[in-house]
């Protein structure tokens, strides 16, 4: 049986340190697959009210870094 997870990259207020800690955690758990999604805002959710948004270019960069760091097990969905 395979174990995996889903990750949202670029959630409002996500710092570089948060992102690095996410990578470390994913390395330590060693999932069989990781589905990565860019945060997309829905104005009906509480996260839409958080002011410190992550720039879309930075989200794309972080998704690419995840893929490089964790290899073939990562699938990026945009």
PDB file of N, CA, C and O in Angstrom:
ATOM      1  N   UNK A   1       0.836  -1.179   0.000  1.00  0.00           N
ATOM      2  CA  UNK A   1       0.000   0.000   0.000  1.00  0.00           C
ATOM      3  C   UNK A   1       0.886   1.248   0.000  1.00  0.00           C
ATOM      4  O   UNK A   1       1.846   1.329   0.766  1.00  0.00           O
ATOM      5  N   UNK A   2       0.568   2.206  -0.846  1.00  0.00           N
ATOM      6  CA  UNK A   2       1.322   3.457  -0.946  1.00  0.00           C
ATOM      7  C   UNK A   2       0.729   4.508  -0.009  1.00  0.00           C
ATOM      8  O   UNK A   2      -0.483   4.573   0.200  1.00  0.00           O
ATOM      9  N   UNK A   3       1.609   5.315   0.539  1.00  0.00           N
ATOM     10  CA  UNK A   3       1.178   6.423   1.389  1.00  0.00           C
ATOM     11  C   UNK A   3       1.596   7.731   0.744  1.00  0.00           C
ATOM     12  O   UNK A   3       2.717   7.869   0.254  1.00  0.00           O
ATOM     13  N   UNK A   4       0.681   8.688   0.751  1.00  0.00           N
ATOM     14  CA  UNK A   4       0.989   9.981   0.161  1.00  0.00           C
ATOM     15  C   UNK A   4       0.292  11.100   0.895  1.00  0.00           C
ATOM     16  O   UNK A   4      -0.399  10.893   1.892  1.00  0.00           O
ATOM     17  N   UNK A   5       0.495  12.290   0.372  1.00  0.00           N
ATOM     18  CA  UNK A   5      -0.119  13.469   0.969  1.00  0.00           C
ATOM     19  C   UNK A   5      -0.357  14.526  -0.093  1.00  0.00           C
ATOM     20  O   UNK A   5       0.138  14.431  -1.216  1.00  0.00           O
ATOM     21  N   UNK A   6      -1.115  15.521   0.284  1.00  0.00           N
ATOM     22  CA  UNK A   6      -1.381  16.687  -0.562  1.00  0.00           C
ATOM     23  C   UNK A   6      -0.835  17.917   0.153  1.00  0.00           C
ATOM     24  O   UNK A   6      -1.035  18.083   1.356  1.00  0.00           O
ATOM     25  N   UNK A   7      -0.154  18.767  -0.580  1.00  0.00           N
ATOM     26  CA  UNK A   7       0.468  19.960  -0.019  1.00  0.00           C
ATOM     27  C   UNK A   7      -0.015  21.186  -0.793  1.00  0.00           C
ATOM     28  O   UNK A   7      -0.033  21.189  -2.024  1.00  0.00           O
ATOM     29  N   UNK A   8      -0.406  22.226  -0.056  1.00  0.00           N
ATOM     30  CA  UNK A   8      -0.721  23.517  -0.669  1.00  0.00           C
ATOM     31  C   UNK A   8       0.500  24.410  -0.464  1.00  0.00           C
ATOM     32  O   UNK A   8       0.941  24.621   0.665  1.00  0.00           O
ATOM     33  N   UNK A   9       1.030  24.923  -1.544  1.00  0.00           N
ATOM     34  CA  UNK A   9       2.196  25.808  -1.493  1.00  0.00           C
ATOM     35  C   UNK A   9       1.715  27.242  -1.696  1.00  0.00           C
ATOM     36  O   UNK A   9       0.923  27.523  -2.596  1.00  0.00           O
ATOM     37  N   UNK A  10       2.206  28.144  -0.843  1.00  0.00           N
ATOM     38  CA  UNK A  10       1.881  29.559  -0.999  1.00  0.00           C
ATOM     39  C   UNK A  10       0.649  29.996  -0.243  1.00  0.00           C
ATOM     40  O   UNK A  10       0.058  31.026  -0.567  1.00  0.00           O
ATOM     41  N   UNK A  11       0.247  29.223   0.770  1.00  0.00           N
ATOM     42  CA  UNK A  11      -0.874  29.649   1.602  1.00  0.00           C
ATOM     43  C   UNK A  11      -0.523  31.015   2.185  1.00  0.00           C
ATOM     44  O   UNK A  11       0.631  31.238   2.550  1.00  0.00           O
ATOM     45  N   UNK A  12      -1.480  31.930   2.283  1.00  0.00           N
ATOM     46  CA  UNK A  12      -1.173  33.262   2.805  1.00  0.00           C
ATOM     47  C   UNK A  12      -0.388  33.204   4.111  1.00  0.00           C
ATOM     48  O   UNK A  12      -0.690  32.413   5.005  1.00  0.00           O
ATOM     49  N   UNK A  13       0.604  34.044   4.196  1.00  0.00           N
ATOM     50  CA  UNK A  13       1.469  34.171   5.361  1.00  0.00           C
ATOM     51  C   UNK A  13       2.543  33.080   5.434  1.00  0.00           C
ATOM     52  O   UNK A  13       3.272  33.008   6.424  1.00  0.00           O
ATOM     53  N   UNK A  14       2.656  32.224   4.398  1.00  0.00           N
ATOM     54  CA  UNK A  14       3.695  31.202   4.387  1.00  0.00           C
ATOM     55  C   UNK A  14       5.055  31.880   4.215  1.00  0.00           C
ATOM     56  O   UNK A  14       5.299  32.550   3.212  1.00  0.00           O
ATOM     57  N   UNK A  15       5.919  31.704   5.182  1.00  0.00           N
ATOM     58  CA  UNK A  15       7.262  32.293   5.115  1.00  0.00           C
ATOM     59  C   UNK A  15       8.225  31.312   4.449  1.00  0.00           C
ATOM     60  O   UNK A  15       7.894  30.148   4.225  1.00  0.00           O
ATOM     61  N   UNK A  16       9.416  31.804   4.140  1.00  0.00           N
ATOM     62  CA  UNK A  16      10.460  30.935   3.604  1.00  0.00           C
ATOM     63  C   UNK A  16      10.799  29.847   4.620  1.00  0.00           C
ATOM     64  O   UNK A  16      11.024  28.694   4.252  1.00  0.00           O
ATOM     65  N   UNK A  17      10.833  30.217   5.896  1.00  0.00           N
ATOM     66  CA  UNK A  17      11.123  29.248   6.957  1.00  0.00           C
ATOM     67  C   UNK A  17      10.045  28.162   7.017  1.00  0.00           C
ATOM     68  O   UNK A  17      10.355  26.983   7.190  1.00  0.00           O
ATOM     69  N   UNK A  18       8.781  28.565   6.874  1.00  0.00           N
ATOM     70  CA  UNK A  18       7.685  27.587   6.846  1.00  0.00           C
ATOM     71  C   UNK A  18       7.879  26.597   5.699  1.00  0.00           C
ATOM     72  O   UNK A  18       7.716  25.388   5.863  1.00  0.00           O
ATOM     73  N   UNK A  19       8.228  27.140   4.542  1.00  0.00           N
ATOM     74  CA  UNK A  19       8.410  26.301   3.364  1.00  0.00           C
ATOM     75  C   UNK A  19       9.563  25.313   3.565  1.00  0.00           C
ATOM     76  O   UNK A  19       9.441  24.135   3.229  1.00  0.00           O
ATOM     77  N   UNK A  20      10.670  25.791   4.109  1.00  0.00           N
ATOM     78  CA  UNK A  20      11.821  24.915   4.367  1.00  0.00           C
ATOM     79  C   UNK A  20      11.450  23.816   5.369  1.00  0.00           C
ATOM     80  O   UNK A  20      11.848  22.663   5.201  1.00  0.00           O
ATOM     81  N   UNK A  21      10.703  24.167   6.389  1.00  0.00           N
ATOM     82  CA  UNK A  21      10.258  23.164   7.365  1.00  0.00           C
ATOM     83  C   UNK A  21       9.344  22.125   6.712  1.00  0.00           C
ATOM     84  O   UNK A  21       9.388  20.949   7.074  1.00  0.00           O
ATOM     85  N   UNK A  22       8.535  22.541   5.777  1.00  0.00           N
ATOM     86  CA  UNK A  22       7.680  21.599   5.040  1.00  0.00           C
ATOM     87  C   UNK A  22       8.538  20.602   4.270  1.00  0.00           C
ATOM     88  O   UNK A  22       8.269  19.401   4.295  1.00  0.00           O
ATOM     89  N   UNK A  23       9.564  21.092   3.588  1.00  0.00           N
ATOM     90  CA  UNK A  23      10.466  20.203   2.845  1.00  0.00           C
ATOM     91  C   UNK A  23      11.127  19.206   3.793  1.00  0.00           C
ATOM     92  O   UNK A  23      11.187  18.012   3.500  1.00  0.00           O
ATOM     93  N   UNK A  24      11.620  19.695   4.925  1.00  0.00           N
ATOM     94  CA  UNK A  24      12.262  18.811   5.906  1.00  0.00           C
ATOM     95  C   UNK A  24      11.291  17.733   6.382  1.00  0.00           C
ATOM     96  O   UNK A  24      11.656  16.562   6.483  1.00  0.00           O
ATOM     97  N   UNK A  25      10.072  18.126   6.669  1.00  0.00           N
ATOM     98  CA  UNK A  25       9.069  17.171   7.127  1.00  0.00           C
ATOM     99  C   UNK A  25       8.788  16.116   6.054  1.00  0.00           C
ATOM    100  O   UNK A  25       8.711  14.924   6.351  1.00  0.00           O
ATOM    101  N   UNK A  26       8.635  16.561   4.812  1.00  0.00           N
ATOM    102  CA  UNK A  26       8.363  15.615   3.724  1.00  0.00           C
ATOM    103  C   UNK A  26       9.523  14.641   3.532  1.00  0.00           C
ATOM    104  O   UNK A  26       9.298  13.464   3.253  1.00  0.00           O
ATOM    105  N   UNK A  27      10.750  15.113   3.675  1.00  0.00           N
ATOM    106  CA  UNK A  27      11.917  14.218   3.608  1.00  0.00           C
ATOM    107  C   UNK A  27      11.860  13.182   4.736  1.00  0.00           C
ATOM    108  O   UNK A  27      12.123  12.000   4.514  1.00  0.00           O
ATOM    109  N   UNK A  28      11.522  13.627   5.923  1.00  0.00           N
ATOM    110  CA  UNK A  28      11.554  12.727   7.082  1.00  0.00           C
ATOM    111  C   UNK A  28      10.463  11.664   7.035  1.00  0.00           C
ATOM    112  O   UNK A  28      10.655  10.555   7.534  1.00  0.00           O
ATOM    113  N   UNK A  29       9.332  11.991   6.447  1.00  0.00           N
ATOM    114  CA  UNK A  29       8.232  11.024   6.383  1.00  0.00           C
ATOM    115  C   UNK A  29       8.420  10.055   5.218  1.00  0.00           C
ATOM    116  O   UNK A  29       8.006   8.899   5.299  1.00  0.00           O
ATOM    117  N   UNK A  30       9.037  10.518   4.146  1.00  0.00           N
ATOM    118  CA  UNK A  30       9.310   9.676   2.979  1.00  0.00           C
ATOM    119  C   UNK A  30       8.042   9.076   2.371  1.00  0.00           C
ATOM    120  O   UNK A  30       7.927   7.859   2.227  1.00  0.00           O
ATOM    121  N   UNK A  31       7.102   9.936   2.022  1.00  0.00           N
ATOM    122  CA  UNK A  31       5.880   9.501   1.350  1.00  0.00           C
ATOM    123  C   UNK A  31       6.200   8.849   0.015  1.00  0.00           C
ATOM    124  O   UNK A  31       7.244   9.116  -0.580  1.00  0.00           O
ATOM    125  N   UNK A  32       5.306   8.001  -0.450  1.00  0.00           N
ATOM    126  CA  UNK A  32       5.448   7.400  -1.771  1.00  0.00           C
ATOM    127  C   UNK A  32       5.058   8.377  -2.877  1.00  0.00           C
ATOM    128  O   UNK A  32       5.601   8.325  -3.981  1.00  0.00           O
ATOM    129  N   UNK A  33       4.124   9.257  -2.576  1.00  0.00           N
ATOM    130  CA  UNK A  33       3.739  10.292  -3.535  1.00  0.00           C
ATOM    131  C   UNK A  33       3.336  11.552  -2.783  1.00  0.00           C
ATOM    132  O   UNK A  33       2.852  11.496  -1.652  1.00  0.00           O
ATOM    133  N   UNK A  34       3.547  12.680  -3.434  1.00  0.00           N
ATOM    134  CA  UNK A  34       3.191  13.975  -2.868  1.00  0.00           C
ATOM    135  C   UNK A  34       2.523  14.781  -3.974  1.00  0.00           C
ATOM    136  O   UNK A  34       3.146  15.070  -4.996  1.00  0.00           O
ATOM    137  N   UNK A  35       1.274  15.142  -3.779  1.00  0.00           N
ATOM    138  CA  UNK A  35       0.548  15.980  -4.725  1.00  0.00           C
ATOM    139  C   UNK A  35       0.638  17.418  -4.239  1.00  0.00           C
ATOM    140  O   UNK A  35       0.196  17.733  -3.135  1.00  0.00           O
ATOM    141  N   UNK A  36       1.212  18.291  -5.064  1.00  0.00           N
ATOM    142  CA  UNK A  36       1.434  19.679  -4.679  1.00  0.00           C
ATOM    143  C   UNK A  36       0.549  20.604  -5.500  1.00  0.00           C
ATOM    144  O   UNK A  36       0.443  20.485  -6.720  1.00  0.00           O
ATOM    145  N   UNK A  37      -0.071  21.513  -4.800  1.00  0.00           N
ATOM    146  CA  UNK A  37      -0.984  22.459  -5.425  1.00  0.00           C
ATOM    147  C   UNK A  37      -0.586  23.877  -5.043  1.00  0.00           C
ATOM    148  O   UNK A  37      -0.179  24.127  -3.909  1.00  0.00           O
ATOM    149  N   UNK A  38      -0.702  24.797  -5.981  1.00  0.00           N
ATOM    150  CA  UNK A  38      -0.519  26.210  -5.684  1.00  0.00           C
ATOM    151  C   UNK A  38      -1.773  26.713  -4.989  1.00  0.00           C
ATOM    152  O   UNK A  38      -2.887  26.394  -5.403  1.00  0.00           O
ATOM    153  N   UNK A  39      -1.594  27.503  -3.930  1.00  0.00           N
ATOM    154  CA  UNK A  39      -2.738  28.113  -3.261  1.00  0.00           C
ATOM    155  C   UNK A  39      -3.501  28.961  -4.262  1.00  0.00           C
ATOM    156  O   UNK A  39      -2.905  29.733  -5.012  1.00  0.00           O
ATOM    157  N   UNK A  40      -4.803  28.819  -4.274  1.00  0.00           N
ATOM    158  CA  UNK A  40      -5.652  29.688  -5.096  1.00  0.00           C
ATOM    159  C   UNK A  40      -6.748  30.235  -4.196  1.00  0.00           C
ATOM    160  O   UNK A  40      -7.385  29.502  -3.441  1.00  0.00           O
ATOM    161  N   UNK A  41      -6.944  31.513  -4.295  1.00  0.00           N
ATOM    162  CA  UNK A  41      -7.855  32.183  -3.378  1.00  0.00           C
ATOM    163  C   UNK A  41      -9.315  31.972  -3.749  1.00  0.00           C
ATOM    164  O   UNK A  41      -9.700  32.006  -4.918  1.00  0.00           O
ATOM    165  N   UNK A  42     -10.102  31.754  -2.722  1.00  0.00           N
ATOM    166  CA  UNK A  42     -11.550  31.714  -2.837  1.00  0.00           C
ATOM    167  C   UNK A  42     -12.061  32.740  -1.836  1.00  0.00           C
ATOM    168  O   UNK A  42     -11.892  32.570  -0.628  1.00  0.00           O
ATOM    169  N   UNK A  43     -12.674  33.783  -2.322  1.00  0.00           N
ATOM    170  CA  UNK A  43     -13.047  34.893  -1.428  1.00  0.00           C
ATOM    171  C   UNK A  43     -14.046  34.505  -0.350  1.00  0.00           C
ATOM    172  O   UNK A  43     -14.280  35.282   0.576  1.00  0.00           O
ATOM    173  N   UNK A  44     -14.640  33.319  -0.448  1.00  0.00           N
ATOM    174  CA  UNK A  44     -15.605  32.859   0.559  1.00  0.00           C
ATOM    175  C   UNK A  44     -14.935  32.150   1.738  1.00  0.00           C
ATOM    176  O   UNK A  44     -15.614  31.720   2.670  1.00  0.00           O
ATOM    177  N   UNK A  45     -13.604  32.029   1.701  1.00  0.00           N
ATOM    178  CA  UNK A  45     -12.894  31.313   2.762  1.00  0.00           C
ATOM    179  C   UNK A  45     -12.191  32.288   3.699  1.00  0.00           C
ATOM    180  O   UNK A  45     -11.932  33.437   3.342  1.00  0.00           O
ATOM    181  N   UNK A  46     -11.889  31.815   4.893  1.00  0.00           N
ATOM    182  CA  UNK A  46     -11.188  32.645   5.876  1.00  0.00           C
ATOM    183  C   UNK A  46      -9.804  33.049   5.387  1.00  0.00           C
ATOM    184  O   UNK A  46      -9.331  34.138   5.713  1.00  0.00           O
ATOM    185  N   UNK A  47      -9.147  32.193   4.613  1.00  0.00           N
ATOM    186  CA  UNK A  47      -7.787  32.510   4.149  1.00  0.00           C
ATOM    187  C   UNK A  47      -7.771  33.724   3.223  1.00  0.00           C
ATOM    188  O   UNK A  47      -6.740  34.385   3.098  1.00  0.00           O
ATOM    189  N   UNK A  48      -8.868  34.022   2.588  1.00  0.00           N
ATOM    190  CA  UNK A  48      -8.927  35.193   1.704  1.00  0.00           C
ATOM    191  C   UNK A  48      -8.769  36.492   2.486  1.00  0.00           C
ATOM    192  O   UNK A  48      -8.401  37.521   1.920  1.00  0.00           O
ATOM    193  N   UNK A  49      -9.045  36.443   3.774  1.00  0.00           N
ATOM    194  CA  UNK A  49      -8.946  37.646   4.612  1.00  0.00           C
ATOM    195  C   UNK A  49      -7.535  37.880   5.144  1.00  0.00           C
ATOM    196  O   UNK A  49      -7.248  38.945   5.691  1.00  0.00           O
ATOM    197  N   UNK A  50      -6.653  36.894   4.989  1.00  0.00           N
ATOM    198  CA  UNK A  50      -5.277  37.053   5.443  1.00  0.00           C
ATOM    199  C   UNK A  50      -4.571  37.984   4.460  1.00  0.00           C
ATOM    200  O   UNK A  50      -4.577  37.746   3.252  1.00  0.00           O
ATOM    201  N   UNK A  51      -3.968  39.035   4.986  1.00  0.00           N
ATOM    202  CA  UNK A  51      -3.412  40.082   4.113  1.00  0.00           C
ATOM    203  C   UNK A  51      -2.068  39.739   3.493  1.00  0.00           C
ATOM    204  O   UNK A  51      -1.785  40.187   2.382  1.00  0.00           O
ATOM    205  N   UNK A  52      -1.241  38.974   4.157  1.00  0.00           N
ATOM    206  CA  UNK A  52       0.112  38.707   3.676  1.00  0.00           C
ATOM    207  C   UNK A  52       0.103  37.581   2.637  1.00  0.00           C
ATOM    208  O   UNK A  52       0.409  36.430   2.951  1.00  0.00           O
ATOM    209  N   UNK A  53      -0.251  37.927   1.409  1.00  0.00           N
ATOM    210  CA  UNK A  53      -0.316  36.939   0.329  1.00  0.00           C
ATOM    211  C   UNK A  53       1.082  36.638  -0.208  1.00  0.00           C
ATOM    212  O   UNK A  53       1.951  37.510  -0.218  1.00  0.00           O
ATOM    213  N   UNK A  54       1.288  35.419  -0.646  1.00  0.00           N
ATOM    214  CA  UNK A  54       2.547  35.013  -1.271  1.00  0.00           C
ATOM    215  C   UNK A  54       2.422  35.304  -2.767  1.00  0.00           C
ATOM    216  O   UNK A  54       1.437  34.926  -3.401  1.00  0.00           O
ATOM    217  N   UNK A  55       3.421  35.974  -3.319  1.00  0.00           N
ATOM    218  CA  UNK A  55       3.396  36.359  -4.735  1.00  0.00           C
ATOM    219  C   UNK A  55       3.338  35.105  -5.616  1.00  0.00           C
ATOM    220  O   UNK A  55       4.031  34.126  -5.339  1.00  0.00           O
ATOM    221  N   UNK A  56       2.526  35.125  -6.667  1.00  0.00           N
ATOM    222  CA  UNK A  56       2.397  33.949  -7.544  1.00  0.00           C
ATOM    223  C   UNK A  56       3.721  33.437  -8.114  1.00  0.00           C
ATOM    224  O   UNK A  56       3.898  32.229  -8.269  1.00  0.00           O
ATOM    225  N   UNK A  57       4.647  34.336  -8.425  1.00  0.00           N
ATOM    226  CA  UNK A  57       5.955  33.893  -8.940  1.00  0.00           C
ATOM    227  C   UNK A  57       6.725  33.101  -7.881  1.00  0.00           C
ATOM    228  O   UNK A  57       7.408  32.128  -8.202  1.00  0.00           O
ATOM    229  N   UNK A  58       6.613  33.518  -6.629  1.00  0.00           N
ATOM    230  CA  UNK A  58       7.277  32.807  -5.544  1.00  0.00           C
ATOM    231  C   UNK A  58       6.626  31.445  -5.321  1.00  0.00           C
ATOM    232  O   UNK A  58       7.311  30.468  -5.015  1.00  0.00           O
ATOM    233  N   UNK A  59       5.323  31.382  -5.473  1.00  0.00           N
ATOM    234  CA  UNK A  59       4.630  30.094  -5.361  1.00  0.00           C
ATOM    235  C   UNK A  59       5.144  29.139  -6.432  1.00  0.00           C
ATOM    236  O   UNK A  59       5.440  27.980  -6.140  1.00  0.00           O
ATOM    237  N   UNK A  60       5.252  29.615  -7.663  1.00  0.00           N
ATOM    238  CA  UNK A  60       5.763  28.770  -8.754  1.00  0.00           C
ATOM    239  C   UNK A  60       7.186  28.309  -8.474  1.00  0.00           C
ATOM    240  O   UNK A  60       7.527  27.149  -8.706  1.00  0.00           O
ATOM    241  N   UNK A  61       8.013  29.220  -7.975  1.00  0.00           N
ATOM    242  CA  UNK A  61       9.397  28.868  -7.647  1.00  0.00           C
ATOM    243  C   UNK A  61       9.433  27.786  -6.565  1.00  0.00           C
ATOM    244  O   UNK A  61      10.214  26.839  -6.658  1.00  0.00           O
ATOM    245  N   UNK A  62       8.601  27.925  -5.556  1.00  0.00           N
ATOM    246  CA  UNK A  62       8.580  26.941  -4.468  1.00  0.00           C
ATOM    247  C   UNK A  62       8.088  25.579  -4.956  1.00  0.00           C
ATOM    248  O   UNK A  62       8.591  24.543  -4.519  1.00  0.00           O
ATOM    249  N   UNK A  63       7.120  25.578  -5.848  1.00  0.00           N
ATOM    250  CA  UNK A  63       6.655  24.304  -6.407  1.00  0.00           C
ATOM    251  C   UNK A  63       7.791  23.601  -7.151  1.00  0.00           C
ATOM    252  O   UNK A  63       7.962  22.388  -7.026  1.00  0.00           O
ATOM    253  N   UNK A  64       8.560  24.356  -7.917  1.00  0.00           N
ATOM    254  CA  UNK A  64       9.692  23.781  -8.641  1.00  0.00           C
ATOM    255  C   UNK A  64      10.761  23.276  -7.674  1.00  0.00           C
ATOM    256  O   UNK A  64      11.354  22.221  -7.902  1.00  0.00           O
ATOM    257  N   UNK A  65      11.006  24.010  -6.615  1.00  0.00           N
ATOM    258  CA  UNK A  65      11.982  23.576  -5.614  1.00  0.00           C
ATOM    259  C   UNK A  65      11.552  22.279  -4.953  1.00  0.00           C
ATOM    260  O   UNK A  65      12.376  21.396  -4.717  1.00  0.00           O
ATOM    261  N   UNK A  66      10.266  22.159  -4.652  1.00  0.00           N
ATOM    262  CA  UNK A  66       9.755  20.910  -4.070  1.00  0.00           C
ATOM    263  C   UNK A  66      10.021  19.747  -4.999  1.00  0.00           C
ATOM    264  O   UNK A  66      10.460  18.678  -4.576  1.00  0.00           O
ATOM    265  N   UNK A  67       9.749  19.971  -6.262  1.00  0.00           N
ATOM    266  CA  UNK A  67       9.946  18.900  -7.253  1.00  0.00           C
ATOM    267  C   UNK A  67      11.423  18.503  -7.341  1.00  0.00           C
ATOM    268  O   UNK A  67      11.742  17.316  -7.410  1.00  0.00           O
ATOM    269  N   UNK A  68      12.316  19.483  -7.338  1.00  0.00           N
ATOM    270  CA  UNK A  68      13.747  19.193  -7.393  1.00  0.00           C
ATOM    271  C   UNK A  68      14.213  18.479  -6.129  1.00  0.00           C
ATOM    272  O   UNK A  68      14.993  17.529  -6.200  1.00  0.00           O
ATOM    273  N   UNK A  69      13.741  18.933  -4.985  1.00  0.00           N
ATOM    274  CA  UNK A  69      14.161  18.368  -3.695  1.00  0.00           C
ATOM    275  C   UNK A  69      13.694  16.931  -3.509  1.00  0.00           C
ATOM    276  O   UNK A  69      14.437  16.096  -2.993  1.00  0.00           O
ATOM    277  N   UNK A  70      12.471  16.642  -3.925  1.00  0.00           N
ATOM    278  CA  UNK A  70      11.857  15.358  -3.594  1.00  0.00           C
ATOM    279  C   UNK A  70      11.694  14.421  -4.781  1.00  0.00           C
ATOM    280  O   UNK A  70      11.246  13.286  -4.619  1.00  0.00           O
ATOM    281  N   UNK A  71      12.051  14.881  -5.959  1.00  0.00           N
ATOM    282  CA  UNK A  71      12.124  14.002  -7.123  1.00  0.00           C
ATOM    283  C   UNK A  71      10.804  13.556  -7.699  1.00  0.00           C
ATOM    284  O   UNK A  71       9.796  14.260  -7.644  1.00  0.00           O
ATOM    285  N   UNK A  72      10.846  12.356  -8.256  1.00  0.00           N
ATOM    286  CA  UNK A  72       9.743  11.812  -9.039  1.00  0.00           C
ATOM    287  C   UNK A  72       8.451  11.585  -8.246  1.00  0.00           C
ATOM    288  O   UNK A  72       7.371  11.511  -8.832  1.00  0.00           O
ATOM    289  N   UNK A  73       8.554  11.478  -6.946  1.00  0.00           N
ATOM    290  CA  UNK A  73       7.348  11.243  -6.148  1.00  0.00           C
ATOM    291  C   UNK A  73       6.431  12.454  -6.115  1.00  0.00           C
ATOM    292  O   UNK A  73       5.269  12.341  -5.724  1.00  0.00           O
ATOM    293  N   UNK A  74       6.950  13.636  -6.530  1.00  0.00           N
ATOM    294  CA  UNK A  74       6.179  14.866  -6.490  1.00  0.00           C
ATOM    295  C   UNK A  74       5.464  15.093  -7.810  1.00  0.00           C
ATOM    296  O   UNK A  74       6.070  15.042  -8.880  1.00  0.00           O
ATOM    297  N   UNK A  75       4.178  15.343  -7.719  1.00  0.00           N
ATOM    298  CA  UNK A  75       3.376  15.749  -8.876  1.00  0.00           C
ATOM    299  C   UNK A  75       2.832  17.131  -8.573  1.00  0.00           C
ATOM    300  O   UNK A  75       2.202  17.350  -7.539  1.00  0.00           O
ATOM    301  N   UNK A  76       3.082  18.066  -9.487  1.00  0.00           N
ATOM    302  CA  UNK A  76       2.639  19.442  -9.287  1.00  0.00           C
ATOM    303  C   UNK A  76       1.392  19.682 -10.129  1.00  0.00           C
ATOM    304  O   UNK A  76       1.365  19.385 -11.324  1.00  0.00           O
ATOM    305  N   UNK A  77       0.372  20.219  -9.494  1.00  0.00           N
ATOM    306  CA  UNK A  77      -0.877  20.574 -10.176  1.00  0.00           C
ATOM    307  C   UNK A  77      -1.076  22.071 -10.052  1.00  0.00           C
ATOM    308  O   UNK A  77      -1.022  22.626  -8.955  1.00  0.00           O
ATOM    309  N   UNK A  78      -1.302  22.710 -11.163  1.00  0.00           N
ATOM    310  CA  UNK A  78      -1.481  24.171 -11.167  1.00  0.00           C
ATOM    311  C   UNK A  78      -2.862  24.554 -11.581  1.00  0.00           C
ATOM    312  O   UNK A  78      -3.182  25.741 -11.638  1.00  0.00           O
TER     313      UNK A  78
END
